[in-house]
């Protein structure tokens, strides 16, 4: 008997969303557990709208969306315990808190569903060190753009989510921190937990360096999608990865 193939951790089938005169979709997209799926596209392509559908901030007008077999629901607290989300921008950051206070708050909120808040705070310290981030003991309102971004990324990962959704994760990061983030996501994806990562970016070198699957979105439509090795020659991919690592290593 041929085994039934499990659905991807993130699954969109003919999903459609509209905003004014802009329409995203119909779009089909799947992100398997244990992989990093990166979406590239120009401004206004629909990348953020796509992520809003996945995390339940926007409802699709048509089609189907499932995350780990369930329709995204902002009121499903237990479901969001398993999701790590970092939007592009600071609208989800209480800037009057320090980074440490933010992480403590996130740990306590997640622990209301399950988990040890002390372990999550310790994980936050580990993640911050990986991103070379020593958070100042002052409110995030006084942080630089890159420091706020690191605080936000740590808060999205400290509870070991099984699905990670990141909107422009390298925005504000220097090449070394961007490399560290990519390597960290690879570790999470390749671990026994098999984390599914969906990220949007304008950073082509970062995408070519870390994506298992690359999707190009333009005008609300998928133009190209597949493993980078199916899209570009192997020597081009190798050169892009080498160039990215050389830039990052030059900052060490």
N, C-alpha and C positions, 0 to 999 in steps of 0.2 A: 504494500500500500504506500502511495506517495504521501508524505506528511503535508498537512495543511500549513502553508506559509503564514507566519504571524504578520499582522499589520505592523507598519512602522510605528515607532513611539509617537511621532507626529505625522498625522495623515490628513491631507486636504484633497478632496475630490470635487472638481468643478466648483470650487468656492468662489463666490462673487461678493464684492463690496463696492459701494458707490459713495462718492463725496463730491457733491456739486456735479460738475461735468466730467469728473474723473471716475473711471471704473477700473477696479482691479479684478482680473479674471475674465472668464472662468479659469481657475488655476488648479492644477494637480501638482502636488508636492509631497514627498515623503522623506522623513528623517529617521533612519534606523538607529536603534540603540547601539552604542559603541562607535559612533561616527560623528564627524564634524561636517556640517552642511553649511556652506557660506553662500550668501546671496549678494551679488554685485549689481549695481545699477546706478544710473544718473539720478540727480535730485528730481523728485516727483515721479519716480518709477513705480512707487507703491510698496517700497520695502518696509517702512514703518507700519503701514496699513496691514501688510501681511502679518507682521509680528503681533499687532493688536488683535487680529483674528485668533491667532494661536493661543495667546494668553487670556483671551476672553474680555478684553477691553472694548471690543467691537463685535457685534453679531453679524454673521454673513447673511446677505439677502437671499442667497441661493447656494446650493451645494452642501457638502458635509465637511465638518472639521472634528477630528478626534485627537486627543492627547492621552496616550496610554489607554486607549479604548474608551475614553469618556469625552463627552462634549464639554468644552471649556465653560466654566460657570464661576463668575466672580464671588458667588456666595458659598461655594464649596471649599471651606477652609481646609479640610483634610487634603483635598486635591492640591491646593496651592502650597502645602507643606512640601510637596515633591517637586515643585517648580522653582527654578532660580531665574529671575528676570531682572535685567538691567536695561532700562530705556535709555535713549539718547537725550540727555538733558537732566535737569535737577528737580523736576517737578515732584519726584517721589522722595527727595532728600529733605529732612527737617534740618535746615542749615543752622539752627540755633544750638544743635547738639555737636559734640565732638565726634570724631569717627568712632572712638571707643564706646561712647554712649549709644551711638547708632547700632553698633554690633551687639551690644548688650541688650538693647531693645528688641532687635530682630531675633536674637537667641531666645529671649523670654516669650515672644509671640509664637515662634515655631514650637517651643517646648509645651505650649498649651495643647498642642495636638499630640506630639510625641517627641522624645529626645531629651538629652541632658543639656541644659543651657550652659553649664560650665564647659562642657566638651565643645560646644559650638563657639564659645568665646575663645577657647584655646585654638580651635581651628581657624578662627579669624586672625589670630596673631600669626599663625603659620602662613596663611595666605598673604597677609600683608608683607611678611618677610620675603616671600617668594617674589613679590612685586617691588621689592626694595622700598617699602613704604613704612616709615616710622611716624605714625600720626601725631601731630602736635596736640597738646592739651589745651586747645582753644576751639571755639565753634567753627564748623566747616564753612561758615560764611566768609571767614578770612583765609580759606585755603585757595591755592591756585587751581586752575582748571584740571590739571593732571592729578592733583591730590584728591580733589573731589571725585574724580572718575575712579581712582583706585579704591577709595572708601566705598563707593557704590558697587564696584565689582566684588569686593570682599563680602559685602552684605548679601549679594546674590548667590554666593557660593558657600558660605560658612555652614549651612545646614545639610551639605552633601546631597543636593537635589539630583534626581534621576533624569530630569530634563532641564536643560539650560538654554535660555533664550536671551540673546544679547544684541542690542541695537547699537551699531557703530562702537564696538568695545574698545577699539584702539584710539578713538577720538580723544585727544589730549595726552596720550601716552607717548613717551619717547621710544625710540626703536628697541632699547634694551627691555623696557617694561612690556612692550608689545610682544617681543620674543618670549619673555617669561610667561606672559599670559597664554600665548599659543601653546607653549610646552606644557603648561599646567592643564589646559583643556585636552591636549593629546593624552596626558596621563589619566585624566578622568575617563575619557572615552575608551582607552585601552584597558582600564582596570576591570576587575571582576564585576564591578557594578555596571559596566557598559553604559555610561552616561550618553545620552543623545544631546548633541549641541547644534543649535540653529543660530547663526549669527549673520547680520548684515554688515557690510563695510564698503567704504570707498577705497580702502587700502589694497591695491591689487597685489603687491608683493606679499603682504601678510596672507591674503587669500590663497595665493599660489603655494605659499610655504606650508600652510596648515590644513587646507580643505581636503576632505575625502571626496566630497561632491561639491561642485561649483554650479550655481544657477545664475544666469544673467537675466535680470528683469528690466524691462523697458516699456514705458507706456502702459503699465498694468498687465503686461503679458510676458510669459516665459519665452525668451528667445533661444537660449541654450541651456542645457542641463546635463550634467554627467560628471564622472571623475575627471579631474584636470588632465590626466594622461590620455583621455579620449578627445580632449578639446585642443590641446597644444602638444607640439613635439617634445619628446623626452629631454632633449638638450636645452630647450627653452625653459622647461620647468626646473631643471637642475641649475641653470644659470640664475633664475629668479630666486631660488632657495638660497643659493650661495651668496648672492648679492644681499639678500635680507639679513642673513646671519653675519656677514662681514660688517654690515652697518651696525648691527646690534653689538657684536663683539668689540667693535672699535670704541664703545662707550664704557667698557669694563675697566 
